[in-house]
Amino acid sequence: MSPEGRVLALTSVSALMILLDALVVTTALSTIRTDLGASVETLEWTVAAFALPFAALLMTASALGERYGRRRMLVAGLAVFTLASAACALAPSVGALIAARAVQGAGSALVMPHAMALLAAAYPAARRARALGVFSGVTGLATLGGPLVGGAVVQGLAWQWIFWLNVPLGLALIPLVRAGVPESRGAARRMDPGGVVLVTLAAVGLVWGLVRGNTAGWDSPEVAGALVAGAVLLAAFAAWERRAAEPMLPMGFFRVRAFAAGNAAGFLLYAAIFGAAFFLAQFLQNGLGYGPLGTGLRLAPWTVTLFLVAPLAGRLVARVGERPLITGGLLLEAAGFAWIAVVASPDMAYAEMVAPLMLAGVGVSLAMPAAQNAVIGAVPAIGVASGTFNTLRQFGGAFGIAVTAAVFAASGGYGSPDDFAAGFVPATWVMAALAATAALAGLGTSGRRVPSPAAARTDTAPAQPTALRS
């Protein structure tokens, strides 16, 4: 295997392990509740405790990698995540499980931005999109295939094994990454402690409000206060970065159209994906009556397309640019979700879902690597671009689940298959709307690629925004 191939394989598997764990626990929640005697509210924190530090620490972790080495931070993240996975499997109570999941989230924040940045740094700009296509296919399987893996493990073994499986994989990856991935850094700069504090607290406030909104109530002091505080802190972060001598995220990057549009499309893309992953699995179980493993298998038309199509999309980016793939792909995804909303009912045959699931899967498979490449290629600071994209990815996921859950709760419930379908249909229309809006955002990225000297720069170039293409 070539050195570049080793980097692609190791970074993809590292990201796969992290993202799989973000959703694999969802199909094990009912079993964990029975085994540990957890309430529904505390059980929700097994998901939220992972999401909060993951989202809150991404930008800070990215800045640490730029200064101290991306491979070093990736290895540290793998070590933290592996140890925390063992703690999750050994947890004697739901409180211990929640604490261990929070540590898992912190380790994940060290892994994700550096996996993408190390991959981007290993490939020249001309071949980077193809590599990101493979990366998207592998990591996308984690996002969409979590219910399948979780259902299979819980049904065949025990819920603890969804965490035990991470341990040997993590222990194997650490020495392989150290030996097979070259170290890289960004432009030499001082840490930005003010920016670190502001962006971390802003992320905590926003994600806390989104995660707790449907449980505590959107008009509750807890949720409203968290969202307002997060928004104010985010504005303060932007103001601070404009004046900082060496900002962790130069605000001028958002004046680069491809950077801003690619991040906006990515945010909405993952909002639609996470909302769909959350509710499609539940519809197959609560609406149509399938078990956890059967549900995961029936989502395969959605998940397998990602693995097959995303690498092809990575090759197409160099020929047609990001815009047609993002916009066209997300319109296909929107059409697939709209189709499901039209046909969904408790007495429907599963066969009616196969074609729209495949349509949505092909659409997201075209859009995902193109959105990543648009952001990575828009500015010369690869690490900053990766950290920003991954942060907005996490915000998008939390936002998508929160919005679709609110719409579901307003129209339906869990009382019967009919009640569930009554909420699922409008929630699916929201998924379609999110995907269509993401397609509009994608219009701001590039059309057919135009060669540019700036696109070939290494990530050690000064972090100044550059309009690479239109």
C-alpha positions in Angstrom: 0.0 0.0 0.0 1.3 3.5 -0.9 2.0 6.0 1.9 -1.1 8.0 0.8 -3.2 4.9 0.9 -2.1 4.1 4.4 -3.1 7.6 5.5 -6.5 7.2 3.8 -7.1 3.8 5.4 -6.0 4.8 8.9 -7.8 8.1 9.1 -11.0 6.6 7.6 -11.1 3.8 10.1 -10.3 6.2 13.0 -13.2 8.4 12.0 -15.5 5.4 11.4 -15.0 4.2 14.9 -15.8 7.6 16.4 -18.9 8.3 14.3 -20.3 4.8 14.6 -20.3 5.2 18.4 -22.2 8.4 18.1 -25.3 6.6 16.9 -24.8 2.9 17.6 -26.1 3.4 21.2 -29.6 4.5 20.0 -30.8 1.0 19.3 -29.5 -0.2 22.7 -31.3 2.4 24.8 -34.3 0.3 25.8 -32.0 -2.6 26.8 -29.7 -0.2 28.8 -32.7 1.3 30.5 -33.9 -2.2 31.7 -30.4 -3.4 32.7 -29.3 -0.3 34.6 -32.8 0.8 35.9 -32.5 4.2 34.2 -35.3 6.7 33.7 -36.1 7.9 30.2 -34.6 11.4 30.9 -31.3 10.0 32.3 -31.2 7.6 29.4 -31.3 10.6 27.0 -28.1 11.9 28.6 -26.2 8.8 27.4 -26.6 10.4 24.0 -26.3 14.0 25.0 -23.3 13.5 27.2 -21.4 12.3 24.1 -22.6 15.1 21.9 -21.9 18.0 24.2 -18.1 17.7 24.6 -17.8 16.4 21.1 -19.3 19.6 19.6 -17.9 22.0 22.2 -14.2 20.9 21.9 -13.9 20.5 18.1 -12.5 24.0 17.4 -10.2 23.9 20.4 -8.9 20.4 19.5 -8.3 21.6 15.9 -6.3 24.6 17.2 -4.2 22.3 19.4 -3.4 20.1 16.4 -2.4 23.1 14.3 0.2 24.0 17.0 1.3 20.8 18.5 0.8 18.3 15.7 -2.3 16.7 14.2 -1.1 13.1 14.4 -0.1 13.7 18.1 -3.6 14.9 18.8 -5.2 12.1 16.8 -3.3 9.5 18.8 -4.2 11.2 22.1 -7.9 11.2 21.0 -7.8 7.5 20.1 -6.3 6.7 23.5 -8.9 8.7 25.4 -11.7 7.3 23.4 -10.5 3.7 23.8 -10.2 4.0 27.6 -13.6 5.7 27.9 -15.1 2.9 25.8 -13.9 0.3 28.3 -15.3 2.5 31.1 -18.7 2.5 29.3 -18.7 -1.3 29.0 -17.9 -1.6 32.7 -20.3 1.1 33.9 -22.3 -0.2 37.0 -24.9 2.5 36.8 -26.4 5.0 34.4 -24.5 7.8 36.0 -21.2 6.1 35.4 -22.2 5.4 31.8 -23.1 9.1 31.3 -19.7 10.2 32.7 -17.8 7.7 30.5 -19.8 8.8 27.4 -18.7 12.4 28.1 -15.1 11.4 28.1 -15.7 9.5 24.9 -17.1 12.7 23.4 -13.9 14.6 24.4 -11.7 12.0 22.8 -13.8 12.1 19.7 -13.3 15.8 19.4 -9.5 15.2 19.2 -9.9 12.5 16.5 -12.4 13.9 13.9 -10.9 17.2 12.7 -7.4 15.8 12.6 -8.4 12.6 10.7 -9.8 14.8 7.9 -6.9 17.4 8.1 -4.2 14.7 8.0 -5.9 13.1 5.0 -6.2 16.4 3.2 -2.6 17.3 3.9 -1.4 13.9 2.6 -3.0 14.4 -0.9 -2.3 17.1 -3.4 -5.3 19.3 -4.3 -5.8 17.5 -7.7 -6.4 14.1 -6.0 -7.8 15.3 -2.7 -11.5 15.1 -3.7 -11.2 11.4 -4.6 -9.6 10.6 -1.3 -12.3 12.6 0.5 -14.9 10.6 -1.5 -13.6 7.3 0.0 -13.4 8.9 3.4 -17.0 10.1 3.1 -18.2 6.7 2.0 -16.6 5.0 5.0 -17.5 7.5 7.6 -21.0 8.0 6.1 -21.6 4.3 6.7 -21.0 4.9 10.4 -23.6 7.7 10.5 -26.2 5.8 8.6 -25.3 2.2 9.7 -25.2 2.8 13.4 -28.7 1.3 13.9 -27.7 -1.8 12.0 -24.5 -2.4 14.0 -26.2 -1.5 17.3 -29.2 -3.8 16.6 -27.0 -6.7 15.6 -24.7 -6.4 18.7 -27.5 -5.9 21.2 -29.6 -8.7 19.8 -26.7 -11.2 19.3 -24.5 -10.3 22.4 -25.2 -7.6 25.0 -25.3 -3.8 25.0 -21.8 -3.7 26.6 -20.3 -5.1 23.5 -21.1 -1.9 21.5 -18.4 -0.4 23.6 -16.1 -3.4 24.1 -15.6 -3.6 20.3 -13.9 -0.2 20.3 -11.1 -1.4 22.7 -9.2 -3.8 20.4 -9.7 -1.5 17.4 -8.4 1.5 19.3 -5.4 -0.4 20.7 -4.5 -1.5 17.2 -5.0 1.9 15.6 -2.7 3.8 17.9 0.6 2.2 16.9 -0.5 2.0 13.2 -1.3 5.7 13.1 2.0 6.5 14.8 3.9 4.4 12.2 1.9 5.1 9.1 0.7 8.7 9.2 3.2 11.5 8.8 3.0 14.4 11.3 1.7 17.7 10.0 1.0 21.1 11.5 -0.5 24.4 10.4 1.1 27.8 10.3 3.0 28.6 13.4 0.9 30.7 15.7 0.2 31.3 19.4 -2.9 29.8 21.0 -5.9 32.1 21.2 -7.2 31.5 24.8 -10.0 34.0 24.5 -11.3 32.4 21.4 -11.0 28.9 23.0 -13.1 29.9 26.0 -15.7 31.7 24.0 -16.2 29.1 21.3 -16.3 26.3 23.8 -18.9 27.9 26.0 -20.9 29.0 23.0 -21.0 25.4 21.7 -22.0 24.1 25.1 -24.9 26.5 25.3 -26.2 25.9 21.8 -25.9 22.1 21.9 -27.4 22.0 25.4 -30.4 23.9 24.3 -30.9 21.8 21.2 -30.5 18.5 23.0 -32.8 19.5 25.9 -35.4 21.4 24.0 -37.9 18.7 23.4 -37.5 17.2 26.9 -37.5 20.3 29.1 -39.6 22.5 26.7 -38.5 25.1 24.3 -39.9 27.9 26.4 -38.3 26.6 29.6 -35.8 28.9 31.4 -33.2 26.2 31.0 -33.5 25.8 27.3 -34.2 29.4 26.4 -31.3 30.5 28.7 -28.9 28.0 27.1 -29.8 29.0 23.6 -29.6 32.8 24.3 -26.3 32.4 26.1 -24.9 30.3 23.3 -25.9 32.8 20.7 -24.5 35.7 22.6 -21.2 33.9 23.3 -21.0 32.9 19.6 -21.4 36.6 18.6 -18.7 37.5 21.2 -16.4 34.8 19.7 -16.8 36.3 16.2 -16.1 39.8 17.5 -13.0 38.6 19.4 -11.7 36.7 16.4 -11.9 39.9 14.2 -9.6 41.7 16.6 -7.3 38.9 17.7 -3.7 39.1 16.4 -3.6 35.4 15.7 -7.2 34.1 15.6 -8.1 30.4 15.8 -10.7 31.0 13.1 -10.1 34.1 10.9 -13.5 35.6 10.3 -12.3 36.6 6.8 -12.7 33.0 5.7 -16.4 33.4 5.7 -16.0 36.1 3.0 -14.8 33.3 0.7 -18.0 32.2 -0.9 -17.0 28.5 -1.3 -16.0 28.3 2.4 -19.2 29.9 3.6 -21.5 28.0 1.2 -19.8 24.7 1.8 -20.2 25.0 5.5 -23.8 26.1 5.3 -24.6 23.2 3.0 -22.7 20.8 5.3 -24.7 22.1 8.4 -28.0 21.5 6.7 -26.9 18.2 5.0 -26.1 16.7 8.4 -29.2 18.1 10.0 -31.3 16.2 7.4 -29.1 13.0 7.8 -29.2 12.9 11.6 -33.0 13.7 11.7 -33.6 10.9 9.2 -31.3 8.4 11.0 -33.1 9.1 14.2 -36.7 8.7 12.9 -36.4 6.2 10.0 -35.1 3.6 12.4 -37.9 4.3 14.9 -40.6 4.3 12.1 -39.5 0.8 11.0 -39.7 -0.4 14.7 -42.6 1.5 16.1 -44.6 2.1 12.9 -44.0 -1.2 11.0 -43.1 -3.5 13.9 -39.6 -4.7 12.9 -36.9 -5.6 15.5 -33.6 -3.8 15.9 -31.6 -6.0 13.6 -34.4 -6.2 11.0 -34.6 -2.4 11.1 -30.9 -2.0 10.4 -31.0 -4.4 7.5 -34.0 -2.6 6.0 -32.1 0.7 6.1 -29.4 -0.9 3.9 -30.7 0.6 0.6 -29.9 4.0 2.2 -26.6 3.1 3.7 -25.0 0.9 1.1 -25.4 3.5 -1.6 -23.2 5.8 0.4 -20.3 3.3 0.4 -20.7 2.7 -3.4 -21.5 6.2 -4.7 -19.4 8.5 -2.5 -16.0 7.4 -3.9 -17.4 7.9 -7.4 -18.5 11.4 -6.4 -15.0 12.2 -5.2 -13.7 11.4 -8.7 -16.4 13.6 -10.3 -15.5 16.7 -8.2 -12.3 17.2 -10.2 -14.3 17.2 -13.5 -17.5 19.1 -12.7 -16.7 21.0 -9.5 -18.6 20.8 -6.2 -21.7 22.8 -7.1 -23.6 20.3 -9.3 -22.8 17.4 -6.9 -23.9 19.3 -3.8 -27.0 20.9 -5.3 -28.1 18.0 -7.5 -27.3 15.4 -4.8 -29.3 17.2 -2.1 -32.2 17.7 -4.4 -32.3 14.0 -4.9 -32.1 13.5 -1.1 -35.0 15.9 -0.7 -37.0 14.1 -3.3 -36.4 10.8 -1.6 -37.5 12.1 1.8 -40.6 13.7 0.3 -41.4 10.4 -1.4 -41.2 8.6 1.9 -43.5 11.3 3.5 -46.1 10.7 0.8 -46.2 6.9 1.2 -45.6 6.4 4.9 -48.3 4.7 6.9 -48.5 1.9 9.5 -50.0 -0.5 6.9 -47.5 0.2 4.1 -45.3 -2.6 2.7 -41.6 -2.1 3.3 -41.0 -2.6 -0.5 -42.5 0.9 -1.0 -39.6 2.4 0.9 -36.8 0.8 -1.0 -36.7 3.1 -4.0 -37.0 6.4 -2.0 -34.3 5.2 0.4 -32.0 4.5 -2.5 -32.8 7.9 -4.0 -32.0 9.7 -0.8 -28.9 7.6 -0.3 -27.5 8.3 -3.8 -28.2 12.0 -3.2 -26.4 12.3 0.1 -23.5 10.2 -1.3 -23.0 12.7 -4.1 -23.2 15.7 -1.9 -21.1 14.7 1.2 -17.6 14.5 -0.3 -18.2 17.5 -2.5 -19.2 19.6 0.5 -16.1 18.5 2.4 -13.9 19.3 -0.5 -15.5 22.7 -1.1 -14.6 23.8 2.5 -11.1 22.1 2.6 -10.1 23.6 -0.8 -11.5 27.1 -0.2 -8.8 28.4 2.1 -5.1 27.4 2.6 -5.5 26.5 6.3 -6.6 22.9 6.1 -6.8 22.3 9.8 -9.0 25.3 10.5 -11.2 24.4 7.6 -11.6 20.8 8.9 -12.3 22.0 12.4 -15.0 24.4 11.2 -16.7 21.8 9.0 -16.7 19.2 11.7 -18.0 21.6 14.3 -20.9 22.7 12.1 -21.5 19.0 11.3 -22.1 18.3 15.0 -24.3 21.4 15.3 -26.2 20.4 12.3 -26.8 16.9 13.6 -28.1 18.3 17.0 -30.2 20.8 15.2 -31.7 18.3 12.8 -32.8 15.9 15.6 -34.2 18.8 17.7 -36.3 20.2 14.9 -37.6 17.0 13.5 -38.4 15.8 17.1 -40.3 19.0 17.8 -42.4 18.6 14.7 -43.0 14.9 15.5 -44.1 15.7 19.0 -46.5 18.4 17.8 -48.4 15.9 15.5 -47.9 12.4 16.9 -46.5 10.2 19.6 -45.6 6.7 20.6 -49.0 5.5 21.7 -49.7 3.4 18.6 -48.3 2.8 15.1 -51.0 5.3 13.8 -49.8 7.9 16.4 -46.2 7.4 15.4 -47.0 7.7 11.7 -48.9 10.9 12.3 -45.8 12.5 13.7 -43.3 10.8 11.4 -44.9 12.1 8.2 -44.5 15.9 9.0 -41.0 15.2 10.5 -40.0 13.6 7.2 -41.3 16.7 5.3 -38.9 18.7 7.5 -36.0 16.5 6.5 -36.9 17.1 2.8 -37.0 20.8 3.4 -33.6 20.8 5.2 -32.1 18.9 2.3 -33.6 21.3 -0.3 -32.3 24.3 1.6 -28.9 22.7 1.7 -29.1 22.4 -2.1 -29.7 26.1 -2.3 -26.7 26.8 -0.1 -24.6 24.6 -2.4 -25.1 27.0 -5.3 -22.5 29.2 -3.7 -19.7 26.6 -4.2 -17.7 26.1 -7.4 -18.9 24.9 -10.7 -16.4 23.3 -13.1 -13.0 23.4 -11.4 -10.6 26.1 -12.5 -6.9 25.4 -11.8 -5.4 27.8 -9.3 -2.0 28.2 -7.8 -3.6 28.8 -4.4 -5.3 25.3 -4.6 -1.9 23.6 -4.6 -0.5 25.3 -1.6 0.3 23.3 1.5 -1.4 23.8 4.7 1.6 25.5 6.2 0.8 28.6 4.1 -0.3 31.7 6.0 -3.9 31.4 7.0 -5.3 34.2 4.9 -8.5 33.7 3.0 -8.2 33.3 -0.7 -11.0 33.2 -3.3 -9.9 30.1 -5.1 -12.8 29.8 -7.6 -16.3 30.9 -8.4 
